[in-house]
Amino acid sequence: LFKTADDLVLAVNGIYDAFQGSTWGGSFYYLPPHMDAISEDAIFCCPWEGGFQGWAQGNITPSSGGLVDYKWNYGYLAISRTNAVLANVDRADLVISDEIRLKTKAEVRFLRALVYFDLTNHYGGVPLIVNPIAKREDAKVPRNTKEEVLAVVMEDIDFAADNLGVSPLSDQIGRPTKQSALGLKTRILLCFGYHARNNISFLCINRRA
């Protein structure tokens, strides 16, 4: 793996796979419209939506399962895959142009920032992992503070904004652009910038205009 440009594309595509999953099998973005019911924007309808109600009521625990597990497990699956790409993209035997190398780094750091922002938005401080984990015992890492996680998120998103183009890589619609990075940075600052200084913590729900 990580020998050709096609290998690199497949590795990056694997990150996106963690976002979609299936309706009943879970994913990082599991039934995202239902998250509006955590706010005053919508109302829950069904008993099976209990996972979302738990978020709204602040009743989640390590054994909550369902939605709580999906967000965590698929989030760290995506982070693991971004770290693998970043650890290998500079290999001398990976035959790609310097431009593709740089833009790939920017793309996956955008994705890592997106995932950590969403995890922090739901859980507060989470374990901060920015390198591949070689051994199972190394996965037992402590929880970082929200501020520590957001500092890395801002580093990643600034790198992405500086190095992504105004058009997506290889003109493939759906991949992040400079505009995407600046938009995410704005959202992060709206959620955690001003409010953090006033010691206010809340979920940034996807609101409709």
Secondary structure, DSSP 8 states (H G I E B T S, - for coil): --SSHHHHHHHHHHHHHHHH-BTTTB-TT-SGGGGGGGTTT-----GGGHHHHHHHHT---TT--THHHHHHHHHHHHHHHHHHHHHHTT-TTS---HHHHHHHHHHHHHHHHHHHHHHHHHHSS-----S---SGGGG------HHHHHHHHHHHHHHHHHHS-SS-GGG-TTS--HHHHHHHHHHHIIIIIHHHHTT----------
